[in-house]
Amino acid sequence: MNKAPYFIFDAHLDLAMNAMEWNRDLTWPVADIRESEKDRADKPGRGQGTVSLPAMREGRVGLCVATQIARYVKKDNPLPGWHSPQQAWAMTQAQLAWYRAMEEIGQLAPITDINSLEAHLKRWETPAPDEPIGYILSLEGADSMVTLGHVERAWEMGLRAIGPAHYGPGTYAQGTDATGGLGEKGRALLRKMEELNLILDATHLCDDSFWEAMDHFNGPVWASHSNCRSLVPHHRQFSDEQIRELISRGAVIGMPLDAWMMIPGWVRGDSTPENTGLTLDAMVDHIDHICQLAGNAAHIGLGTDLDGGFGKEQCPADVDTIADLQNLPALLEKRGFSEADIKNILHQNWIGFLRRAWG
């Protein structure tokens, strides 16, 4: 007899970015979104999306961390983004307006405290077919925070986690492909986050900023979507030393499904899931590595980053939509993970983290 699908918590989905910048109506089935983009299928990620709200319900992904993301880039920064922090702030507010619009039509439910979390989990024990998906609001890259007063305003509007950096140099921290520490602005941000009990997302912090953040932040820390540097040697991933530090802080680390972070040697535009043999087993490799470092399965979760600028052309071959996360339990069981471990990885570790942070 087939087991009932597991409840899944995905700690990193760029839902509003896909809605507002890629013009995707996430209330549609994935197939319809792909059809709407067929004339743009030559561009990375277009016509090959994997995420929609119906697909999340199909895969019982009933709770997620959903992002606001809008990079501010200074004149000498070649990365794409907004040319002023005020523009970046405005884009995060457009994204917030989309989340609110989804709440109004019963597609999403905001999770902001322990009471809303527990009530949502109760509803999903026997969910209705159109049950709202719960979302915890997170900011990926803090450069849109024009002032620390904006951080307070964002918290009042439901923001519950911040990753201080994204790619490249930032106002409050240095991110992937950059070097350097936080500086006084970054340390002031961390103090404000502690004051508000905002979760620090360590994902994307360069090594210098990571260690300075660990030295200066005493609040709750997680890593929404990062893999293991010992398996994929790139500074975007965490070293074993960093993983041990996160474990010591009681963090949970979410496993992403972006192919270049899953296996070494991925070449964009050349590598494919088929010619590399990439499957969800690679995610299990990273899960197992962190479990070996921790000595248990208490610090691992999912943070898929699906449709975070890529589509099925750059994720495991056995993932057509986010609903295929239900293939993971059998793979974990085959590797020797117990039923309790599997539930921890799929949702309980994140939920336990939030109960400790918010309780």
C-alpha positions in Angstrom: 0.0 0.0 0.0 1.3 3.4 -0.9 2.0 5.8 2.0 0.0 9.0 2.2 2.0 12.0 1.0 4.2 13.7 3.6 3.6 17.3 4.7 6.5 19.4 3.3 8.0 22.7 4.4 10.1 24.4 1.7 12.2 27.2 3.2 13.1 29.1 0.0 10.7 30.0 -2.8 10.8 33.3 -4.8 7.1 33.3 -5.3 6.5 37.1 -5.6 9.6 37.5 -7.9 8.1 35.0 -10.3 4.7 36.7 -10.1 5.9 40.3 -10.4 9.1 40.2 -12.5 8.4 37.1 -14.6 4.7 37.8 -14.9 3.6 34.3 -13.8 0.1 33.8 -12.5 0.9 31.2 -9.9 -2.7 30.2 -9.5 -2.4 28.4 -12.8 -1.2 24.8 -13.2 2.5 24.6 -14.1 1.6 23.3 -17.6 -0.3 26.5 -18.3 2.5 28.7 -17.1 4.9 26.9 -19.4 2.6 27.3 -22.3 2.3 31.0 -21.7 6.1 31.3 -21.9 6.7 29.1 -24.9 7.8 32.0 -27.1 10.5 32.8 -24.5 11.7 29.2 -24.0 15.2 30.2 -25.4 15.8 32.2 -22.2 17.0 30.3 -19.0 14.1 29.2 -16.9 11.4 30.4 -19.2 8.9 27.8 -20.4 10.3 25.3 -17.9 9.0 26.5 -14.6 8.3 24.0 -11.8 6.3 25.9 -9.2 2.7 27.0 -8.9 0.3 27.0 -6.1 -1.7 24.1 -7.5 1.5 22.1 -7.8 2.4 22.9 -4.2 -0.9 21.6 -3.0 -0.5 18.5 -5.2 2.9 17.8 -3.5 1.5 18.8 0.0 4.0 21.7 0.2 1.7 23.4 2.7 4.2 25.8 4.3 7.1 27.7 2.8 9.4 30.6 3.4 8.6 33.1 0.6 10.9 35.9 -0.3 11.0 39.5 -1.1 14.1 40.2 -3.3 15.2 43.4 -4.9 18.9 44.0 -5.3 20.3 47.6 -5.1 23.4 47.9 -7.3 25.8 50.8 -7.2 27.2 52.3 -10.4 30.3 50.2 -10.5 28.4 47.0 -9.8 27.8 45.0 -13.0 25.1 42.8 -11.5 21.5 43.4 -12.5 19.4 45.3 -10.0 17.8 48.6 -9.0 19.8 51.8 -9.1 18.7 53.1 -5.8 17.7 51.6 -2.5 14.4 53.5 -2.7 13.6 51.7 -6.0 14.6 48.4 -4.4 12.3 49.1 -1.4 9.5 49.9 -3.8 9.9 46.6 -5.6 9.8 44.7 -2.3 6.5 46.5 -1.5 5.1 45.5 -4.9 6.0 41.9 -4.1 4.3 42.3 -0.7 1.2 43.6 -2.4 1.1 40.4 -4.4 1.3 38.3 -1.3 -1.5 40.3 0.2 -3.6 39.8 -3.0 -3.1 36.1 -2.8 -4.3 36.2 0.8 -7.4 38.0 -0.2 -8.4 35.2 -2.6 -7.6 32.5 -0.2 -4.4 31.2 -1.9 -1.9 32.1 0.8 -2.0 32.5 4.6 0.6 34.6 6.4 2.5 32.9 9.3 3.9 35.5 11.6 3.9 34.0 15.1 3.4 30.8 17.1 -0.4 31.0 17.1 -0.7 31.4 13.3 1.8 28.6 12.9 0.0 26.1 15.1 -3.4 27.0 13.6 -2.1 26.5 10.1 -0.5 23.1 10.9 -3.8 22.0 12.5 -5.7 22.9 9.3 -3.2 21.0 7.1 -3.7 17.8 9.1 -6.9 17.3 7.0 -6.6 20.1 4.4 -9.4 21.1 2.1 -8.6 20.8 -1.6 -8.0 24.5 -1.9 -6.5 25.0 1.5 -4.3 28.2 1.7 -0.6 27.6 1.6 1.2 29.1 4.6 4.1 31.5 4.0 6.7 33.1 6.2 8.0 36.3 4.7 11.8 36.6 4.3 14.0 39.2 2.7 16.8 37.9 0.4 19.5 40.6 0.5 18.9 43.6 2.8 20.0 46.5 0.5 16.4 47.5 0.0 16.3 48.5 3.6 16.9 52.3 3.1 17.2 52.8 6.9 16.9 50.7 10.0 13.5 52.4 10.3 12.5 50.5 7.2 13.4 47.2 9.0 10.9 48.1 11.8 8.3 48.9 9.2 8.9 45.6 7.4 8.6 43.7 10.6 5.3 45.3 11.3 4.2 44.2 7.8 5.1 40.6 8.5 8.8 40.2 7.7 10.3 37.5 9.9 13.7 36.7 8.4 16.5 38.6 6.6 19.5 37.4 4.6 21.8 40.4 4.8 23.4 39.7 1.4 22.7 38.2 -1.9 25.2 38.2 -4.8 28.1 40.6 -4.8 28.9 43.6 -2.5 26.1 44.9 -0.4 25.3 47.7 2.0 25.0 45.6 5.1 27.1 42.5 4.2 29.1 41.0 1.4 27.5 38.2 -0.6 28.4 35.4 -3.0 31.4 36.3 -5.2 32.4 39.2 -2.9 34.7 39.4 0.1 34.8 41.5 3.2 33.0 41.9 6.5 29.8 43.6 7.7 31.1 46.9 8.8 29.2 49.2 11.2 26.0 49.2 9.0 25.9 45.5 9.0 26.4 45.2 12.7 23.7 47.8 13.3 21.4 45.8 11.2 22.1 42.7 13.3 21.4 44.6 16.5 18.0 45.7 15.0 17.2 42.2 14.0 18.0 40.9 17.5 15.7 43.6 18.9 12.9 42.5 16.7 13.6 38.8 16.9 14.1 38.5 13.2 15.7 35.3 12.0 19.2 35.7 10.4 19.5 33.8 7.2 23.2 33.0 6.7 22.7 31.9 3.1 24.8 33.9 0.6 27.1 35.5 3.2 30.6 35.4 2.0 33.0 33.8 4.4 34.2 37.0 6.0 30.7 38.3 6.5 29.5 34.9 7.7 32.0 34.7 10.5 31.5 38.3 11.6 27.8 37.7 11.7 28.3 34.7 13.9 30.4 36.7 16.2 27.9 39.6 16.5 24.4 38.1 16.3 22.8 36.3 19.2 19.3 35.7 17.8 18.0 32.7 15.8 20.0 31.7 12.8 19.1 29.4 9.9 20.3 28.9 6.3 17.4 28.7 4.0 19.2 27.3 0.9 22.8 26.2 0.9 24.7 23.0 0.1 28.0 21.5 1.1 31.4 22.9 -0.1 33.1 19.5 0.4 30.8 18.0 -2.2 30.7 21.0 -4.6 33.9 23.1 -4.1 32.6 26.7 -4.5 32.3 29.4 -1.9 28.6 29.7 -2.5 28.4 26.4 -0.4 29.1 26.1 3.3 32.5 24.6 4.4 32.3 21.9 7.0 33.6 24.4 9.6 30.6 26.7 8.8 28.2 23.8 8.9 29.5 22.9 12.4 29.1 26.5 13.5 25.5 26.5 12.3 24.8 23.2 14.0 26.2 24.6 17.3 23.7 27.5 16.9 20.7 25.2 16.6 20.3 26.2 12.9 18.5 24.2 10.2 20.1 24.2 6.7 17.8 24.0 3.7 18.9 21.9 0.7 18.5 23.7 -2.7 17.8 22.0 -6.1 19.8 24.4 -8.3 22.0 22.0 -10.3 25.3 23.8 -10.2 25.2 23.7 -6.4 24.3 20.0 -6.3 27.1 18.4 -8.3 30.6 19.7 -9.3 31.4 20.7 -12.8 28.0 22.0 -13.9 28.4 24.3 -16.9 25.4 26.6 -17.6 24.2 26.2 -21.2 26.1 23.0 -21.7 25.3 20.7 -18.8 21.8 19.2 -18.6 20.1 16.9 -16.0 20.3 14.1 -18.5 23.9 14.4 -19.6 25.1 14.7 -16.0 22.8 12.1 -14.5 21.6 14.6 -11.9 18.7 13.3 -9.8 17.4 13.9 -6.3 20.0 11.4 -5.1 22.4 14.3 -5.2 20.3 16.2 -2.7 20.4 13.1 -0.4 24.2 13.2 -0.7 24.3 16.7 0.8 21.7 15.8 3.4 23.7 12.8 4.4 26.9 14.8 4.7 25.4 17.3 7.1 23.8 14.5 9.1 27.3 12.9 9.4 28.7 16.2 10.7 25.9 16.6 13.1 25.6 13.0 14.2 21.8 13.2 13.7 19.1 14.5 11.2 18.0 17.4 13.3 19.6 20.2 11.3 18.5 19.5 7.8 15.5 20.6 5.8 14.4 21.6 2.3 15.0 25.0 0.8 14.6 24.1 -2.9 14.9 27.6 -4.5 12.9 26.1 -7.4 12.2 28.7 -10.1 14.7 31.0 -8.5 16.0 32.1 -11.9 16.1 28.7 -13.4 13.6 25.9 -14.4 13.6 22.2 -14.9 16.6 22.6 -17.3 18.7 23.2 -14.2 17.3 20.9 -11.6 17.3 17.1 -11.1 15.9 15.0 -13.9 13.4 13.4 -11.6 11.8 16.8 -10.8 9.2 17.9 -13.2 7.3 20.1 -10.7 7.6 20.9 -7.0 5.1 18.1 -6.4 7.9 15.6 -7.1 9.4 16.4 -3.8 7.2 13.5 -2.7 9.9 11.3 -4.4 12.3 12.1 -1.6 11.0 9.9 1.2 11.6 6.7 -0.7 15.2 7.9 -1.6 15.8 8.8 2.1 14.4 5.4 3.3 16.7 3.6 0.8 19.7 5.4 2.3 18.8 4.2 5.8 16.9 7.2 7.2 14.2 6.3 9.7 10.6 7.4 9.4 11.3 10.0 12.2 14.3 11.3 10.3 12.3 11.6 7.1 9.6 13.6 8.8 12.3 15.8 10.5 13.9 16.6 7.1 10.6 17.2 5.3 9.1 19.5 7.9 9.6 18.9 11.5 13.1 20.5 11.8 11.9 23.8 10.4 8.7 23.7 12.6 10.7 22.9 15.7 13.1 25.8 14.9 10.2 28.2 14.6 8.6 26.9 17.8 11.9 27.6 19.6 12.4 31.1 18.0 8.8 32.2 18.5 7.6 30.3 21.5 
